[in-house]
Amino acid sequence: MIQVGEKLPEVAFSLRQNGEGSNPTTQDIFAGKKVVLFAVPGAFTPTCSEAHLPGYITLADKLQAKGVDSILCLSVNDAFVMAAWGETQNAEAVTMLADGGAEFTQAIGLDMQTSTFGGVRSQRYSMLVDDGVVTALNVEQAGKFEVSDAETMLNSL
């Protein structure tokens, strides 16, 4: 598993914004920026839709006031699903980033096998990344939602 102080691996993600698709790389997203990245096991799932994503939407202004350049929600889903989920959640302040093939998730060692739920998915976590280097990492225990929430991230800034 990636650790505080380590640089994120270089991968390409999938992103849909304003009806257009793109494949930004780790370098494109994180270079020269302070970024909050939080990951969820799946779009449209209960805890993710009722608490995790909404918390970051609600506290986006406060996170940005603390110097955060962007807030990213990552899931091992495709870019169309992530864009649709973001629209239903009114997540304009959060970039909905797809790791469809789990390349990033596996490269940082935060993948999990969920079998019939959806196969390889991301563990639930949040991290603060400064210029591509992890400066804070909050990984949830399986089935928990206690340390990766927006309030915890805000308090750590």
DONU-252959 format. One record per atom (N, C-alpha, C): x, z, y; residue number from 1. Coordinates in pm, 1 decimal. Atoms other than C-alpha are relative to their C-alpha. Example, Ala and Ser with C-alpha at 12.3 -4.5 7.8 and 13.67 -1.06 7.14 Angstrom:
// DONU-252959
- px,pz,py,num
- 89.0,0.0,-119.0,1 $
- 1230.0,780.0,-450.0,1 $
- 90.0,0.0,120.0,1 $
- -82.0,-6.0,-119.0,2 $
- 1367.0,714.0,-106.0,2 $
- -77.0,73.0,109.0,2 $
END
This chain:
// DONU-252959
- px,pz,py,num
- 83.9,0.0,-118.5,1 $
- 0.0,0.0,0.0,1 $
- 88.1,0.0,124.4,1 $
- -73.7,4.3,-125.5,2 $
- 119.8,-80.5,349.7,2 $
- 6.0,139.8,61.3,2 $
- -21.0,-131.9,-58.7,3 $
- 252.6,218.6,543.2,3 $
- 16.9,-12.0,151.5,3 $
- -26.2,-6.4,-142.9,4 $
- 273.9,323.3,906.4,4 $
- 146.3,-37.3,22.8,4 $
- -134.3,46.3,-31.4,5 $
- 577.2,155.8,1060.7,5 $
- 34.4,-135.5,-59.1,5 $
- -25.5,130.1,62.5,6 $
- 553.9,-158.5,848.2,6 $
- -71.0,-111.6,75.3,6 $
- 55.7,119.7,-62.9,7 $
- 486.8,-508.4,979.0,7 $
- -102.8,-63.1,-94.2,7 $
- 102.4,67.3,79.7,8 $
- 173.6,-689.5,864.5,8 $
- 55.2,-129.9,-57.8,8 $
- -44.9,126.3,59.6,9 $
- 228.2,-983.4,627.1,9 $
- -61.5,-119.6,73.8,9 $
- 48.5,122.2,-65.4,10 $
- 187.3,-1335.0,763.1,10 $
- -94.7,-73.1,-95.9,10 $
- 101.6,72.8,75.3,11 $
- -135.0,-1489.1,631.7,11 $
- -91.0,-72.3,98.9,11 $
- 102.0,66.5,-80.8,12 $
- -412.3,-1715.8,758.1,12 $
- -135.7,58.3,-38.0,12 $
- 135.7,-51.8,18.6,13 $
- -765.7,-1583.1,801.7,13 $
- -98.9,-112.7,27.3,13 $
- 106.1,93.3,-37.6,14 $
- -1098.2,-1760.5,847.3,14 $
- -85.2,67.4,106.1,14 $
- 75.7,-53.5,-112.0,15 $
- -1299.4,-1718.6,1162.5,15 $
- -100.0,-104.3,46.4,15 $
- 100.9,87.2,-61.6,16 $
- -1622.9,-1865.2,1296.9,16 $
- -46.4,67.3,127.3,16 $
- 46.0,-48.7,-129.6,17 $
- -1697.1,-1820.8,1664.3,17 $
- -61.6,-116.3,75.2,17 $
- 69.6,102.4,-77.7,18 $
- -1943.7,-2014.8,1875.7,18 $
- -22.3,-128.2,-79.8,18 $
- 28.5,114.3,85.3,19 $
- -2023.3,-2242.3,1581.7,19 $
- 120.9,-79.5,-44.5,19 $
- -123.4,69.9,35.9,20 $
- -1660.7,-2345.9,1536.9,20 $
- 82.4,83.4,-97.7,20 $
- -86.2,-68.4,95.6,21 $
- -1426.8,-2261.3,1251.0,21 $
- 146.2,-12.2,38.0,21 $
- -144.2,3.6,-22.1,22 $
- -1058.4,-2175.5,1276.4,22 $
- 68.6,85.4,-105.2,22 $
- -81.0,-75.3,95.7,23 $
- -778.8,-2027.9,1069.5,23 $
- 117.6,65.7,70.8,23 $
- -109.9,-68.4,-69.6,24 $
- -580.0,-1791.5,1291.3,24 $
- 89.0,74.7,-98.8,24 $
- -96.4,-70.6,84.4,25 $
- -267.2,-1637.2,1144.2,25 $
- 18.4,142.6,50.8,25 $
- -34.8,-135.7,-41.2,26 $
- -145.7,-1280.4,1157.1,26 $
- 70.6,-3.7,135.4,26 $
- -73.8,14.2,-125.4,27 $
- 91.8,-1389.5,1433.5,27 $
- -96.0,-28.1,115.7,27 $
- 96.6,35.0,-104.8,28 $
- -194.2,-1544.4,1635.0,28 $
- -81.3,121.0,45.0,28 $
- 93.6,-109.9,-26.0,29 $
- -407.2,-1231.5,1612.3,29 $
- 69.2,124.9,54.0,29 $
- -61.0,-129.8,-28.0,30 $
- -158.5,-945.7,1643.2,30 $
- 121.2,-2.3,93.0,30 $
- -123.4,4.9,-79.6,31 $
- 150.8,-1067.2,1832.8,31 $
- -24.9,41.7,144.7,31 $
- 6.5,-44.6,-138.1,32 $
- 195.8,-881.7,2160.2,32 $
- -126.6,74.1,37.6,32 $
- 127.9,-65.8,-27.6,33 $
- -135.7,-697.5,2126.7,33 $
- -11.0,133.5,-72.7,33 $
- 39.3,-123.5,67.3,34 $
- -269.5,-354.5,2042.9,34 $
- -138.7,-25.9,-57.4,34 $
- 120.7,40.9,69.8,35 $
- -540.9,-414.6,1783.3,35 $
- -49.9,110.3,-92.6,35 $
- 64.7,-85.0,99.0,36 $
- -785.2,-194.4,1595.9,36 $
- -58.3,-93.4,-105.4,36 $
- 52.9,75.4,113.2,37 $
- -856.7,-342.4,1254.1,37 $
- -67.5,98.5,-93.5,37 $
- 64.5,-81.2,102.9,38 $
- -1115.9,-190.0,1026.0,38 $
- -55.6,-94.1,-104.8,38 $
- 42.5,83.7,112.2,39 $
- -1211.1,-322.3,685.3,39 $
- -110.4,68.7,-77.3,39 $
- 116.0,-47.6,75.9,40 $
- -1525.7,-289.8,480.5,40 $
- -6.1,-72.4,-134.2,40 $
- 11.3,65.0,130.6,41 $
- -1604.5,-365.1,116.3,41 $
- -87.7,-125.5,0.6,41 $
- 84.0,118.4,-2.6,42 $
- -1876.0,-613.7,207.6,42 $
- -94.9,-3.9,117.9,42 $
- 97.0,20.1,-107.3,43 $
- -2084.5,-756.6,488.5,43 $
- -140.3,28.8,-51.0,43 $
- 141.4,-26.5,27.3,44 $
- -2450.5,-654.0,498.1,44 $
- -23.6,113.9,-98.5,44 $
- 18.3,-112.5,91.8,45 $
- -2389.5,-353.9,269.7,45 $
- -39.1,124.4,79.9,45 $
- 60.0,-111.0,-73.7,46 $
- -2552.5,-19.5,360.8,46 $
- 92.7,77.5,94.2,46 $
- -86.6,-80.4,-87.3,47 $
- -2268.7,200.8,493.0,47 $
- 66.8,-88.1,105.2,47 $
- -66.4,92.2,-91.6,48 $
- -2096.9,-98.1,650.3,48 $
- -92.9,-40.4,114.6,48 $
- 96.6,46.4,-99.7,49 $
- -2412.0,-212.5,833.4,49 $
- -66.4,112.1,78.9,49 $
- 71.7,-109.5,-65.3,50 $
- -2561.0,125.6,917.1,50 $
- 92.4,94.9,76.4,50 $
- -89.3,-97.3,-63.5,51 $
- -2249.8,318.4,1024.2,51 $
- 134.4,-58.5,43.9,51 $
- -138.2,38.9,-30.2,52 $
- -1907.2,153.4,1007.3,52 $
- 7.4,-99.7,116.1,52 $
- -1.2,99.8,-106.4,53 $
- -1957.9,-162.9,1214.3,53 $
- -71.0,48.7,126.3,53 $
- 66.9,-48.0,-122.0,54 $
- -2215.2,-7.5,1453.0,54 $
- 82.1,100.4,80.9,54 $
- -83.0,-96.1,-72.0,55 $
- -1973.4,272.7,1539.9,55 $
- 102.9,-68.8,88.0,55 $
- -99.5,73.1,-78.7,56 $
- -1709.3,25.9,1654.6,56 $
- -65.7,-80.2,112.0,56 $
- 73.0,70.7,-106.1,57 $
- -1967.6,-174.7,1849.5,57 $
- -30.7,98.4,113.0,57 $
- 37.5,-101.2,-98.4,58 $
- -2085.9,141.5,2026.4,58 $
- 119.5,49.3,80.9,58 $
- -117.7,-56.5,-67.9,59 $
- -1735.0,265.4,2110.8,59 $
- 99.8,-106.3,47.9,59 $
- -92.6,107.9,-38.1,60 $
- -1579.4,-75.5,2190.5,60 $
- 54.8,19.3,141.1,60 $
- -45.8,-18.1,-138.4,61 $
- -1563.9,-8.1,2565.9,61 $
- 100.3,113.6,11.5,61 $
- -89.9,-115.3,-5.8,62 $
- -1400.2,330.3,2512.4,62 $
- 133.9,-30.8,-66.9,62 $
- -124.0,40.3,66.0,63 $
- -1145.1,185.4,2269.7,63 $
- 81.4,-91.8,90.9,63 $
- -69.0,92.0,-90.4,64 $
- -1062.2,-92.6,2514.3,64 $
- 55.5,73.9,121.8,64 $
- -48.1,-80.0,-113.0,65 $
- -1030.4,162.2,2795.9,65 $
- 128.0,76.1,-35.0,65 $
- -121.8,-67.6,46.6,66 $
- -756.6,327.1,2584.9,66 $
- 113.1,-98.9,-29.3,66 $
- -106.8,98.2,14.7,67 $
- -554.7,4.2,2581.5,67 $
- -10.0,-92.0,-119.1,67 $
- 18.5,88.9,115.2,68 $
- -694.0,-172.4,2274.2,68 $
- -38.8,-138.7,50.9,68 $
- 26.9,137.7,-42.4,69 $
- -684.1,-549.7,2326.0,69 $
- -112.9,-64.7,-78.1,69 $
- 108.1,56.4,80.3,70 $
- -914.8,-639.9,2038.8,70 $
- -34.9,90.7,-116.7,70 $
- 53.5,-75.7,113.0,71 $
- -1126.7,-488.6,1763.8,71 $
- -42.5,-101.6,-104.4,71 $
- 27.0,93.9,107.7,72 $
- -1143.4,-668.9,1430.5,72 $
- -68.1,69.8,-116.3,72 $
- 63.8,-45.0,123.9,73 $
- -1377.9,-617.4,1138.6,73 $
- 36.0,-100.0,-107.8,73 $
- -44.8,87.5,107.8,74 $
- -1234.5,-758.5,816.3,74 $
- -74.0,31.6,-128.8,74 $
- 58.1,-16.8,132.3,75 $
- -1401.7,-815.8,483.4,75 $
- 39.5,-118.5,-86.5,75 $
- -23.4,108.3,94.7,76 $
- -1337.6,-1020.0,171.9,76 $
- -135.0,-69.1,-21.0,76 $
- 118.7,84.8,-2.8,77 $
- -1628.4,-1248.7,254.2,77 $
- 42.7,-129.8,67.5,77 $
- -35.6,123.0,-70.0,78 $
- -1635.6,-1602.3,390.2,78 $
- -36.3,10.1,147.9,78 $
- 17.7,-4.0,-145.6,79 $
- -1636.2,-1678.3,762.9,79 $
- -146.0,-18.6,40.5,79 $
- 141.6,19.2,-32.6,80 $
- -2001.5,-1790.9,758.5,80 $
- -77.6,130.7,-14.7,80 $
- 64.7,-129.4,22.7,81 $
- -2115.4,-1458.2,615.0,81 $
- 40.2,98.9,109.0,81 $
- -45.9,-92.4,-103.4,82 $
- -1901.3,-1262.2,859.9,82 $
- -62.2,-32.2,135.8,82 $
- 61.4,39.6,-127.5,83 $
- -2034.5,-1462.4,1156.4,83 $
- -148.1,37.5,2.8,83 $
- 142.5,-33.6,6.6,84 $
- -2395.7,-1415.9,1043.1,84 $
- -20.8,150.3,10.2,84 $
- 10.6,-146.1,-6.2,85 $
- -2342.1,-1042.5,992.3,85 $
- 24.9,48.1,142.2,85 $
- -29.0,-36.7,-138.2,86 $
- -2186.8,-1010.9,1337.2,86 $
- -117.2,-29.9,92.5,86 $
- 116.1,36.0,-82.2,87 $
- -2485.4,-1189.7,1490.2,87 $
- -114.6,98.1,-20.0,87 $
- 110.9,-93.0,25.9,88 $
- -2737.4,-960.7,1320.0,88 $
- 28.0,139.2,53.7,88 $
- -40.2,-132.3,-48.0,89 $
- -2540.9,-656.7,1439.8,89 $
- 30.2,1.1,151.0,89 $
- -33.8,10.9,-142.7,90 $
- -2493.4,-781.5,1799.7,90 $
- 142.8,46.8,26.0,90 $
- -139.9,-44.5,-1.5,91 $
- -2118.9,-742.6,1747.5,91 $
- 88.1,-86.1,90.7,91 $
- -76.9,84.5,-90.8,92 $
- -2001.2,-942.2,2049.6,92 $
- 138.5,57.4,31.6,92 $
- -127.1,-64.0,-36.1,93 $
- -1722.7,-690.5,2118.1,93 $
- 97.0,10.6,-117.9,93 $
- -81.5,-11.1,121.1,94 $
- -1588.6,-711.6,1760.9,94 $
- 19.7,-139.4,-59.0,94 $
- -29.4,127.5,66.0,95 $
- -1415.8,-1012.6,1603.6,95 $
- -22.1,17.7,-149.1,95 $
- 37.1,-9.2,140.9,96 $
- -1560.4,-1069.1,1256.0,96 $
- 92.1,-92.1,-80.3,96 $
- -108.8,73.1,64.2,97 $
- -1258.6,-1175.9,1049.8,97 $
- -19.7,-6.4,-151.5,97 $
- 19.4,19.9,143.8,98 $
- -1290.6,-1323.1,701.6,98 $
- 134.2,-12.3,-72.1,98 $
- -113.9,8.8,91.2,99 $
- -1031.1,-1270.8,428.5,99 $
- -55.4,-48.1,-132.9,99 $
- 78.2,52.6,112.1,100 $
- -1222.2,-1491.2,185.4,100 $
- 68.4,4.4,-135.0,100 $
- -72.8,-2.0,126.2,101 $
- -954.1,-1516.8,-81.7,101 $
- 73.1,129.5,-26.6,101 $
- -62.3,-132.6,9.9,102 $
- -837.5,-1156.1,-31.6,102 $
- 151.9,-5.4,10.7,102 $
- -145.9,13.4,-10.2,103 $
- -486.2,-1279.9,47.6,103 $
- 61.2,113.3,83.0,103 $
- -50.3,-108.3,-84.8,104 $
- -431.2,-1030.9,332.6,104 $
- -21.8,134.7,-67.2,104 $
- 37.4,-126.9,61.8,105 $
- -610.9,-748.2,154.6,105 $
- 92.0,33.6,-117.5,105 $
- -90.3,-23.2,112.0,106 $
- -398.3,-789.8,-157.8,106 $
- 144.5,18.0,47.2,106 $
- -137.7,-9.5,-49.1,107 $
- -75.9,-837.6,41.0,107 $
- 30.8,137.6,58.0,107 $
- -25.0,-134.5,-54.6,108 $
- -123.0,-498.8,210.0,108 $
- -34.7,109.4,-101.4,108 $
- 23.3,-96.8,106.7,109 $
- -222.8,-331.4,-117.0,109 $
- -125.4,83.6,18.1,109 $
- 124.7,-75.1,-20.1,110 $
- -571.6,-224.8,-6.3,110 $
- -119.3,-70.7,-62.9,110 $
- 105.6,65.6,75.6,111 $
- -769.1,-431.3,-253.1,111 $
- -51.6,92.7,-109.3,111 $
- 58.3,-73.1,113.0,112 $
- -997.8,-296.2,-522.1,112 $
- -84.8,-96.8,-80.1,112 $
- 81.4,82.1,89.6,113 $
- -1173.3,-449.6,-819.1,113 $
- -137.6,65.0,-10.3,113 $
- 134.9,-57.0,-0.4,114 $
- -1549.1,-400.5,-791.0,114 $
- -88.6,-56.6,-110.2,114 $
- 72.8,56.0,113.4,115 $
- -1654.5,-594.2,-1101.7,115 $
- -123.1,-76.4,46.3,115 $
- 120.7,75.6,-29.2,116 $
- -2014.6,-706.8,-1071.8,116 $
- -48.3,12.9,143.5,116 $
- 36.2,-11.8,-141.3,117 $
- -2046.2,-588.3,-709.7,117 $
- 45.7,-122.3,77.8,117 $
- -50.9,114.2,-74.2,118 $
- -1834.0,-879.0,-593.5,118 $
- 141.8,-37.9,-34.8,118 $
- -137.8,31.2,38.4,119 $
- -1499.0,-885.6,-770.4,119 $
- 100.4,70.8,87.5,119 $
- -102.1,-59.8,-85.6,120 $
- -1192.2,-825.3,-556.1,120 $
- -58.0,18.0,140.1,120 $
- 48.2,-34.3,-134.5,121 $
- -1289.8,-653.5,-231.3,121 $
- 104.6,86.9,68.2,121 $
- -87.8,-88.1,-75.1,122 $
- -1121.0,-451.4,38.9,122 $
- -46.4,143.6,-13.9,122 $
- 33.8,-140.8,-16.1,123 $
- -1105.5,-76.8,37.2,123 $
- -46.5,19.4,144.6,123 $
- 43.5,-33.3,-135.1,124 $
- -1263.3,84.3,342.6,124 $
- 115.8,71.5,69.9,124 $
- -109.1,-60.7,-75.5,125 $
- -999.0,163.5,604.3,125 $
- -8.2,-41.3,146.1,125 $
- -24.8,45.5,-136.7,126 $
- -901.6,142.4,968.5,126 $
- 148.5,12.7,26.5,126 $
- -140.3,-10.2,-39.9,127 $
- -563.3,80.6,1123.4,127 $
- 14.5,-40.9,145.6,127 $
- -40.4,40.7,-133.5,128 $
- -409.0,55.0,1464.8,128 $
- 128.7,-78.2,-16.9,128 $
- -114.3,89.2,14.7,129 $
- -162.9,-230.7,1492.8,129 $
- 52.7,-33.4,139.4,129 $
- -63.5,29.5,-128.4,130 $
- 80.3,-270.3,1781.7,130 $
- 104.7,-108.3,-21.6,130 $
- -90.5,114.4,13.0,131 $
- 249.7,-611.3,1802.1,131 $
- 33.9,-29.0,-146.6,131 $
- -18.2,33.1,141.4,132 $
- 202.0,-665.1,1428.2,132 $
- 49.0,112.3,-88.2,132 $
- -50.4,-114.1,75.9,133 $
- 327.3,-320.5,1322.8,133 $
- -109.3,107.5,-8.7,133 $
- 100.8,-103.0,21.6,134 $
- 94.3,-59.3,1173.8,134 $
- 48.3,130.8,62.4,134 $
- -37.1,-126.6,-64.0,135 $
- 99.6,254.0,1392.0,135 $
- -92.0,114.7,-41.8,135 $
- 90.0,-102.0,57.0,136 $
- -196.5,438.3,1232.9,136 $
- -76.1,-65.4,-114.2,136 $
- 70.8,52.4,117.1,137 $
- -368.3,397.5,896.4,137 $
- -88.5,109.6,-57.4,137 $
- 98.9,-95.5,51.2,138 $
- -684.5,572.0,775.7,138 $
- -73.5,-64.4,-116.9,138 $
- 58.7,59.0,120.4,139 $
- -780.3,485.5,417.9,139 $
- -98.7,99.1,-60.5,139 $
- 104.2,-84.4,58.9,140 $
- -1102.4,620.2,270.9,140 $
- 21.2,17.5,-149.6,140 $
- 10.8,-20.4,143.9,141 $
- -1131.6,773.3,-71.7,141 $
- -120.2,-81.0,-48.3,141 $
- 108.7,81.8,53.7,142 $
- -1360.7,568.5,-297.3,142 $
- -135.8,66.6,24.5,142 $
- 135.2,-49.1,-23.7,143 $
- -1724.5,607.5,-197.0,143 $
- -17.3,88.3,121.5,143 $
- 5.6,-88.4,-117.1,144 $
- -1642.2,803.1,120.2,144 $
- -0.9,-81.0,129.2,144 $
- -7.3,55.2,-134.5,145 $
- -1682.3,731.7,491.6,145 $
- 24.2,117.3,94.0,145 $
- -36.0,-120.6,-74.1,146 $
- -1494.5,1008.8,671.2,146 $
- 114.2,-20.4,99.5,146 $
- -119.7,10.8,-83.8,147 $
- -1169.5,883.8,829.5,147 $
- 21.0,-136.8,64.2,147 $
- -21.3,135.7,-52.9,148 $
- -1204.8,511.9,909.3,148 $
- -100.8,-36.2,108.7,148 $
- 104.0,23.6,-100.3,149 $
- -1487.6,548.3,1160.8,149 $
- 59.2,-18.0,139.3,149 $
- -44.5,28.0,-136.8,150 $
- -1463.1,449.9,1526.6,150 $
- 35.4,125.8,77.6,150 $
- -26.8,-124.9,-70.1,151 $
- -1473.7,808.2,1653.7,151 $
- 138.4,54.7,-36.1,151 $
- -132.8,-43.6,43.3,152 $
- -1167.4,902.4,1446.8,152 $
- 108.1,-84.9,64.0,152 $
- -98.0,89.3,-62.3,153 $
- -982.6,596.3,1575.0,153 $
- 12.7,30.2,148.8,153 $
- -3.0,-30.9,-144.0,154 $
- -1078.2,672.4,1935.7,154 $
- 75.3,128.6,27.3,154 $
- -67.3,-129.0,-18.9,155 $
- -961.0,1031.6,1902.2,155 $
- 149.2,-6.6,-24.9,155 $
- -143.1,12.1,30.5,156 $
- -624.6,914.7,1767.5,156 $
- 77.3,-75.2,107.9,156 $
- -69.1,81.4,-103.0,157 $
- -548.9,694.9,2069.9,157 $
- 51.7,86.1,113.7,157 $
END
